Amino acid sequence: MYEPKLILITLLIKLGVAAAVSSALARARTFQRLLFTQGRNAGQTLALLAFICIPLTLGVMVRVIVPNFYAADIAFETTILLGILMGPLSALAGGAMLSLPAMLHHEYLSLPFNLAVGVIAGMYGRFVEEEEVWSFSPFVDLSIYRWIRRNLRKPRFDRQVLLLALIVGLGICRGWLATMYPNRLFALVGSSWLIRVAIWACSAMVVGIPLKIWNAIRIEQKLEEQKRLLLEARLDALQRQINPHFLFNTLNSIASLVRFRPEQARELIVKLANILRALLKEHDSYILLRDELSFTDDYLGIEVVRFGADKLKVVKEIDPATLDLPVPSMILQPLIENSIKHGLEPRISGGTITIRSKLDAGKLMIEVEDDGVGIVPGRSHSSGVLQGTGIGMNNVRERLEVLFGDNARFDITSRPGRGTLVSMEMPAGGYEEDETDPAAAPARSSTRA
């Protein structure tokens, strides 16, 4: 028997130990990945056991070595936790590891008792649903209150209360064995029923605290994953859209060329096929700028045929250092389409579109400029957004915000009758700052299409 005051102090410290160890483990990304991995292989299982059992085995060793410091030993509760989270085999291995310091201290019943606890807890873990395990609360009084309230209205079998009963039952067996075989199994044993109830409740809380802490991390990861999937679906929907007017006009141009200029019609069909293939295939959110420019070349090639080479000119001022930088896919074509449709098409003489890229202080700057009619007074920037299912400037701005947040900039500068300039700024992925030195930067190339 132990002094009641010593037992109560020990129980309080045990709760702190459980919370501290659980929180420390939860901070490790590797531990999180191992804990929440479905279908762990042997190596991952051993790694997770090492994360949990090594510090707590040291705790058992501290209890054995340091007199009257019993709070560091939470091997009993840890074995239960391993069983319900990882299964009976892992609980057997963990329970055996946790019993080693006690066995060396001649507590020979610790090994068979831990093995029995591991098997029982592991069978319970196989019997219940995963969510029922994770939702187990360390607040025992609230759990009992909710169970009573639910069953008064509609009696049913509650597996969470079963886990509570399982922990208390194993705790009772542990106390009985420790009383029957002194110095062969460690357990806090109280002289009064109140102390005994406190011991059993503490064991349930020590099991529930890690579940509560780790479940909070688990829920947070699920929310982040759902957010990521939602953003990917949103981006994918934006990337796969195409202006139906462009498709209609292109098909009309091909139809008019088939009889008199079949080679040019064939060339347009190939370019249109390349565009549709790029829109329909699975691709990442980012591609290299050179690939994005290649895609826009196909689009511009079609538009030059539609408008005529004398009415639509394209100038590229591309810094070679930017060609291998990642950019959001399908980000230039809607801006170019907007310039043609709203800037150059209303002009009888047509005009020029200029595409620029450069590096500035670790940022990638991309500009699309036209010398068209501009945005007339009283007409908002949003009027330049393509209607129907096409991607417009607002969608481009939205994608930049989704991908880069405050690290991106999207500006529109328009002079009525003189043209419009759309500027984008985004982080230059993989770009070294020292390369931004103007003296070291390669010369900018200028080509005409």
C-alpha positions as CSV (number, residue, x, y, z in Angstrom):
1,M,0.0,0.0,0.0
2,Y,1.1,3.5,-0.7
3,E,0.3,6.8,1.1
4,P,-2.9,8.4,-0.3
5,K,-1.1,11.8,-0.6
6,L,1.8,10.2,-2.6
7,I,-0.7,8.3,-4.8
8,L,-2.7,11.5,-5.6
9,I,0.5,13.5,-6.4
10,T,1.7,10.6,-8.6
11,L,-1.6,10.5,-10.5
12,L,-1.4,14.2,-11.2
13,I,2.1,14.0,-12.5
14,K,1.2,10.9,-14.6
15,L,-1.4,13.1,-16.4
16,G,1.3,15.7,-17.1
17,V,3.8,13.0,-18.3
18,A,1.1,11.6,-20.7
19,A,0.3,15.1,-22.1
20,A,4.0,16.1,-22.4
21,V,5.1,13.0,-24.2
22,S,2.1,13.0,-26.5
23,S,2.6,16.7,-27.4
24,A,6.3,16.2,-28.0
25,L,5.6,13.2,-30.4
26,A,2.9,15.1,-32.2
27,R,5.3,17.9,-33.1
28,A,7.4,15.4,-35.2
29,R,6.4,15.3,-38.8
30,T,7.8,11.8,-39.2
31,F,5.7,10.5,-36.2
32,Q,2.6,12.1,-37.7
33,R,3.2,10.4,-41.0
34,L,3.8,7.0,-39.4
35,L,0.8,7.3,-37.1
36,F,-1.7,8.2,-39.7
37,T,-0.4,6.0,-42.5
38,Q,-2.9,3.3,-43.5
39,G,-1.5,-0.2,-44.1
40,R,1.9,0.4,-42.5
41,N,4.7,-2.0,-43.6
42,A,7.0,-3.7,-41.1
43,G,9.6,-1.0,-41.2
44,Q,7.0,1.8,-40.6
45,T,5.5,-0.2,-37.7
46,L,8.9,-0.7,-36.0
47,A,9.7,3.0,-36.5
48,L,6.4,4.0,-34.9
49,L,6.9,1.6,-32.0
50,A,10.4,3.1,-31.4
51,F,8.9,6.6,-31.3
52,I,6.4,5.6,-28.7
53,C,8.2,3.0,-26.6
54,I,11.8,4.2,-26.3
55,P,11.0,7.4,-24.2
56,L,8.4,5.5,-22.2
57,T,10.7,2.6,-21.5
58,L,13.2,5.1,-20.1
59,G,10.3,6.3,-17.9
60,V,9.9,2.8,-16.5
61,M,13.7,2.7,-15.9
62,V,13.4,6.0,-14.0
63,R,10.6,4.6,-11.8
64,V,12.8,1.6,-11.0
65,I,15.9,3.6,-10.2
66,V,14.5,6.7,-8.5
67,P,12.8,6.0,-5.2
68,N,9.1,7.2,-4.8
69,F,9.0,8.5,-8.4
70,Y,6.3,6.4,-9.9
71,A,4.7,8.8,-12.3
72,A,7.2,8.2,-15.1
73,D,5.9,4.6,-15.5
74,I,2.9,4.6,-17.8
75,A,3.7,1.3,-19.4
76,F,0.3,-0.2,-18.6
77,E,-1.6,2.6,-20.4
78,T,0.8,2.7,-23.3
79,T,0.3,-1.0,-24.0
80,I,-3.4,-0.4,-24.1
81,L,-2.9,2.5,-26.5
82,L,-0.6,0.4,-28.8
83,G,-3.3,-2.3,-28.9
84,I,-6.2,-0.2,-29.9
85,L,-4.2,1.9,-32.4
86,M,-1.8,-0.6,-33.9
87,G,-3.2,-4.1,-33.2
88,P,-2.3,-7.0,-31.0
89,L,1.1,-7.9,-32.6
90,S,2.4,-4.3,-32.2
91,A,1.1,-4.2,-28.7
92,L,2.9,-7.5,-27.8
93,A,6.2,-6.1,-29.1
94,G,5.7,-2.8,-27.4
95,G,4.5,-4.4,-24.1
96,A,7.6,-6.6,-24.1
97,M,9.9,-3.7,-24.6
98,L,8.2,-1.6,-21.9
99,S,8.6,-4.5,-19.4
100,L,12.3,-4.9,-19.8
101,P,13.5,-2.5,-17.1
102,A,10.9,-4.0,-14.7
103,M,12.0,-7.5,-15.5
104,L,15.6,-6.5,-14.7
105,H,14.3,-5.3,-11.4
106,H,12.8,-8.8,-10.7
107,E,9.2,-7.8,-11.5
108,Y,8.7,-11.0,-13.4
109,L,5.0,-10.7,-13.8
110,S,5.3,-7.4,-15.8
111,L,6.1,-9.2,-19.1
112,P,3.2,-11.7,-19.1
113,F,0.8,-9.1,-17.8
114,N,1.8,-6.6,-20.5
115,L,1.5,-9.3,-23.1
116,A,-2.0,-10.2,-21.9
117,V,-3.0,-6.5,-21.9
118,G,-1.6,-6.0,-25.4
119,V,-3.7,-9.0,-26.8
120,I,-6.9,-7.8,-25.1
121,A,-6.5,-4.2,-26.2
122,G,-5.5,-5.3,-29.7
123,M,-8.7,-7.5,-30.0
124,Y,-10.7,-4.5,-28.9
125,G,-9.0,-2.3,-31.6
126,R,-10.0,-4.9,-34.2
127,F,-13.5,-5.0,-33.0
128,V,-14.4,-1.3,-33.1
129,E,-14.4,1.3,-35.9
130,E,-11.4,3.6,-36.2
131,E,-13.5,6.7,-35.5
132,E,-14.8,5.2,-32.2
133,V,-11.2,4.8,-31.0
134,W,-10.2,8.3,-31.9
135,S,-13.2,9.8,-30.3
136,F,-12.5,8.3,-26.9
137,S,-12.4,11.2,-24.4
138,P,-10.0,11.6,-21.5
139,F,-12.8,13.3,-19.6
140,V,-14.2,10.2,-18.0
141,D,-17.0,11.9,-16.0
142,L,-18.4,13.5,-19.2
143,S,-18.2,10.2,-21.1
144,I,-20.2,8.5,-18.4
145,Y,-22.7,11.3,-18.3
146,R,-23.2,11.2,-22.1
147,W,-23.5,7.5,-22.0
148,I,-26.2,7.6,-19.4
149,R,-28.1,10.4,-21.1
150,R,-28.0,8.5,-24.5
151,N,-29.1,5.2,-23.1
152,L,-31.9,6.6,-21.1
153,R,-33.5,7.8,-24.3
154,K,-32.5,4.9,-26.5
155,P,-30.6,2.0,-25.0
156,R,-27.7,0.8,-27.2
157,F,-24.3,-0.8,-27.1
158,D,-21.6,1.8,-26.6
159,R,-18.0,0.8,-27.6
160,Q,-16.4,3.8,-26.0
161,V,-17.9,2.9,-22.6
162,L,-16.7,-0.6,-23.3
163,L,-13.1,0.8,-23.7
164,L,-13.5,2.6,-20.4
165,A,-14.8,-0.6,-18.7
166,L,-11.9,-2.5,-20.3
167,I,-9.3,-0.1,-18.9
168,V,-10.9,-0.2,-15.4
169,G,-11.2,-3.9,-15.5
170,L,-7.5,-4.4,-16.5
171,G,-6.6,-1.9,-13.8
172,I,-8.4,-3.9,-11.2
173,C,-6.7,-7.1,-12.3
174,R,-3.3,-5.3,-12.2
175,G,-4.0,-4.0,-8.6
176,W,-5.1,-7.5,-7.5
177,L,-1.9,-9.2,-8.9
178,A,0.3,-6.5,-7.4
179,T,-1.3,-7.2,-4.0
180,M,-1.1,-11.0,-4.3
181,Y,2.5,-11.0,-5.6
182,P,4.3,-8.1,-4.0
183,N,7.5,-6.8,-5.9
184,R,6.6,-9.0,-8.9
185,L,4.3,-6.4,-10.6
186,F,4.2,-2.7,-10.1
187,A,0.8,-1.0,-9.5
188,L,-0.4,1.8,-7.4
189,V,-2.8,0.3,-4.8
190,G,-4.9,2.5,-2.6
191,S,-6.3,1.7,0.8
192,S,-9.7,3.3,0.2
193,W,-12.3,3.0,-2.6
194,L,-12.0,6.6,-3.4
195,I,-8.3,6.3,-4.1
196,R,-8.8,3.2,-6.1
197,V,-11.4,4.9,-8.3
198,A,-9.0,7.8,-8.8
199,I,-6.3,5.3,-9.9
200,W,-8.7,3.7,-12.4
201,A,-9.9,7.0,-13.7
202,C,-6.4,8.3,-14.1
203,S,-5.5,5.2,-16.3
204,A,-8.4,5.9,-18.6
205,M,-7.4,9.6,-18.8
206,V,-3.8,8.7,-19.6
207,V,-5.1,6.6,-22.5
208,G,-7.5,9.3,-23.6
209,I,-5.0,12.2,-23.5
210,P,-2.8,11.0,-26.4
211,L,-5.9,10.0,-28.4
212,K,-7.3,13.5,-27.9
213,I,-4.0,15.3,-28.9
214,W,-3.2,13.1,-31.9
215,N,-6.8,13.2,-33.1
216,A,-6.6,17.0,-33.2
217,I,-3.6,16.7,-35.5
218,R,-5.4,14.1,-37.5
219,I,-8.5,16.3,-38.0
220,E,-6.3,19.2,-39.0
221,Q,-4.5,17.1,-41.6
222,K,-7.8,15.9,-43.0
223,L,-9.0,19.5,-43.3
224,E,-5.8,20.5,-45.0
225,E,-6.1,17.6,-47.4
226,Q,-9.7,18.4,-48.2
227,K,-8.7,22.0,-48.8
228,R,-5.9,20.9,-51.1
229,L,-8.2,18.7,-53.1
230,L,-10.7,21.5,-53.4
231,L,-8.1,23.9,-54.7
232,E,-6.8,21.3,-57.1
233,A,-10.3,20.7,-58.4
234,R,-10.9,24.4,-58.7
235,L,-7.6,25.0,-60.5
236,D,-8.2,22.0,-62.8
237,A,-11.6,23.4,-63.7
238,L,-10.1,26.7,-64.6
239,Q,-7.3,25.2,-66.6
240,R,-9.5,23.0,-68.7
241,Q,-11.9,25.7,-69.9
242,I,-11.7,27.1,-73.4
243,N,-13.6,30.0,-75.0
244,P,-16.3,28.4,-77.2
245,H,-16.1,31.5,-79.5
246,F,-12.4,30.8,-80.2
247,L,-13.2,27.1,-81.1
248,F,-16.1,28.2,-83.3
249,N,-14.1,30.8,-85.1
250,T,-11.1,28.4,-85.6
251,L,-13.3,25.7,-87.1
252,N,-14.8,28.4,-89.4
253,S,-11.4,29.4,-90.5
254,I,-10.4,25.8,-91.2
255,A,-13.5,25.3,-93.2
256,S,-12.8,28.3,-95.4
257,L,-9.2,27.2,-96.0
258,V,-9.8,23.5,-96.8
259,R,-10.7,24.1,-100.5
260,F,-8.2,26.8,-101.4
261,R,-5.3,26.4,-99.0
262,P,-5.4,22.8,-97.7
263,E,-1.9,22.9,-96.3
264,Q,-2.7,25.9,-94.2
265,A,-5.9,24.3,-93.1
266,R,-3.9,21.2,-92.1
267,E,-1.5,23.3,-90.1
268,L,-4.4,24.9,-88.2
269,I,-5.9,21.5,-87.4
270,V,-2.6,20.4,-86.0
271,K,-2.3,23.5,-83.8
272,L,-5.9,23.2,-82.6
273,A,-5.2,19.5,-81.8
274,N,-2.2,20.5,-79.7
275,I,-4.3,23.1,-77.8
276,L,-7.1,20.6,-77.1
277,R,-4.6,17.9,-76.1
278,A,-3.0,20.3,-73.6
279,L,-6.4,21.1,-72.2
280,L,-7.6,17.5,-71.8
281,K,-4.5,15.8,-70.6
282,E,-3.6,15.3,-66.9
283,H,-1.0,17.9,-65.9
284,D,0.4,19.6,-62.8
285,S,-0.5,23.1,-61.6
286,Y,3.0,24.2,-62.8
287,I,4.9,23.9,-66.1
288,L,8.1,25.5,-67.4
289,L,7.7,28.9,-69.0
290,R,9.1,27.5,-72.3
291,D,6.3,25.0,-72.4
292,E,3.7,27.6,-71.6
293,L,5.1,29.8,-74.5
294,S,5.0,26.8,-76.8
295,F,1.3,26.4,-76.0
296,T,0.6,30.0,-76.7
297,D,2.5,29.8,-80.0
298,D,-0.1,27.3,-81.2
299,Y,-2.9,29.6,-80.1
300,L,-1.2,32.6,-81.7
301,G,-0.5,30.7,-84.9
302,I,-4.3,30.1,-85.3
303,E,-5.1,33.8,-84.5
304,V,-2.6,35.1,-87.0
305,V,-4.2,33.0,-89.8
306,R,-7.7,34.3,-88.7
307,F,-6.7,37.9,-88.6
308,G,-4.0,37.9,-91.2
309,A,-0.2,38.3,-90.8
310,D,-0.4,42.0,-91.7
311,K,-3.0,42.8,-89.0
312,L,-1.7,40.7,-86.0
313,K,1.9,40.9,-85.0
314,V,3.5,39.2,-82.0
315,V,6.7,40.4,-80.3
316,K,8.5,38.3,-77.7
317,E,11.0,39.8,-75.3
318,I,11.8,36.8,-73.2
319,D,14.8,36.6,-70.8
320,P,16.4,33.2,-71.5
321,A,17.0,32.8,-67.7
322,T,13.2,32.6,-67.2
323,L,12.5,29.8,-69.7
324,D,13.2,27.0,-67.3
325,L,11.3,28.6,-64.4
326,P,7.9,27.0,-63.3
327,V,4.8,29.0,-63.9
328,P,1.1,28.2,-63.4
329,S,-0.1,26.3,-66.5
330,M,-2.5,28.0,-68.9
331,I,-1.8,31.4,-67.5
332,L,-0.7,33.3,-70.6
333,Q,-3.3,32.2,-73.2
334,P,-6.3,33.9,-71.5
335,L,-4.4,37.2,-71.3
336,I,-3.4,37.0,-74.9
337,E,-7.0,36.1,-75.9
338,N,-8.3,39.1,-73.9
339,S,-5.9,41.4,-75.7
340,I,-6.9,40.2,-79.1
341,K,-10.6,40.2,-78.5
342,H,-11.0,43.4,-76.5
343,G,-7.9,45.3,-77.6
344,L,-7.0,44.6,-81.3
345,E,-10.2,43.1,-82.8
346,P,-12.1,46.4,-82.5
347,R,-9.3,48.2,-84.5
348,I,-9.5,48.0,-88.2
349,S,-5.8,48.1,-88.6
350,G,-5.2,45.4,-86.0
351,G,-2.0,45.8,-83.9
352,T,0.8,44.2,-81.9
353,I,0.9,42.0,-78.9
354,T,4.1,42.0,-76.8
355,I,5.0,39.2,-74.4
356,R,7.8,39.9,-71.9
357,S,9.5,38.0,-69.1
358,K,12.3,39.0,-66.8
359,L,13.7,38.3,-63.3
360,D,13.7,41.0,-60.7
361,A,15.0,40.4,-57.1
362,G,14.0,36.8,-57.1
363,K,10.6,37.5,-58.6
364,L,9.4,36.4,-62.1
365,M,7.8,39.3,-64.0
366,I,5.6,38.5,-67.0
367,E,3.8,41.1,-69.1
368,V,1.3,40.9,-71.9
369,E,0.8,44.3,-73.7
370,D,-1.2,45.3,-76.7
371,D,-1.5,48.6,-78.6
372,G,-5.3,48.2,-79.1
373,V,-8.2,50.4,-78.1
374,G,-7.6,50.0,-74.4
375,I,-10.2,50.0,-71.7
376,V,-12.5,52.9,-72.5
377,P,-13.6,55.3,-69.6
378,G,-16.6,54.0,-67.7
379,R,-15.8,50.4,-68.5
380,S,-14.4,48.3,-65.6
381,H,-11.5,46.0,-65.8
382,S,-13.7,43.1,-65.2
383,S,-15.4,43.8,-68.5
384,G,-12.3,42.3,-70.1
385,V,-13.2,38.9,-68.7
386,L,-14.2,36.5,-71.3
387,Q,-17.8,35.3,-71.0
388,G,-19.2,31.9,-71.3
389,T,-16.9,29.1,-70.2
390,G,-13.6,30.9,-71.1
391,I,-10.8,31.7,-68.7
392,G,-10.5,35.5,-68.2
393,M,-8.3,37.9,-66.4
394,N,-10.3,37.5,-63.2
395,N,-9.7,33.7,-63.3
396,V,-6.0,34.3,-63.8
397,R,-5.9,36.7,-60.9
398,E,-7.8,34.1,-58.8
399,R,-5.3,31.3,-59.7
400,L,-2.4,33.5,-58.7
401,E,-4.1,34.2,-55.3
402,V,-4.8,30.5,-54.8
403,L,-1.2,29.4,-55.6
404,F,0.9,32.3,-54.2
405,G,-1.3,34.4,-51.9
406,D,0.3,37.7,-51.1
407,N,3.5,36.7,-52.8
408,A,1.9,37.3,-56.2
409,R,0.8,40.6,-58.0
410,F,-1.6,41.1,-60.9
411,D,-2.0,44.6,-62.3
412,I,-3.8,46.1,-65.3
413,T,-2.8,49.4,-66.8
414,S,-4.8,50.8,-69.7
415,R,-4.7,53.9,-71.7
416,P,-7.8,54.4,-73.8
417,G,-6.9,54.4,-77.5
418,R,-3.3,53.4,-76.9
419,G,-3.5,49.9,-75.4
420,T,-3.5,47.8,-72.3
421,L,-0.7,46.3,-70.2
422,V,-1.2,43.3,-67.9
423,S,1.6,42.6,-65.4
424,M,2.1,39.5,-63.3
425,E,4.7,39.0,-60.6
426,M,5.2,35.7,-58.8
427,P,8.0,33.8,-56.9
428,A,10.7,32.5,-59.2
429,G,10.8,28.8,-58.0
430,G,14.3,27.5,-57.8
431,Y,15.9,30.8,-58.7
432,E,19.1,31.9,-57.0
433,E,19.2,35.5,-55.8
434,D,22.7,36.2,-56.9
435,E,21.7,35.5,-60.5
436,T,19.5,38.7,-60.4
437,D,22.7,40.8,-60.9
438,P,22.1,42.7,-64.1
439,A,25.8,42.2,-65.1
440,A,25.5,38.5,-64.8
441,A,22.1,38.1,-66.4
442,P,22.0,36.9,-70.0
443,A,21.0,39.3,-72.7
444,R,17.3,39.4,-73.5
445,S,16.2,38.0,-76.7
446,S,13.7,39.6,-79.0
447,T,11.9,37.7,-81.8
448,R,9.0,38.4,-84.1
449,A,6.3,35.9,-85.1
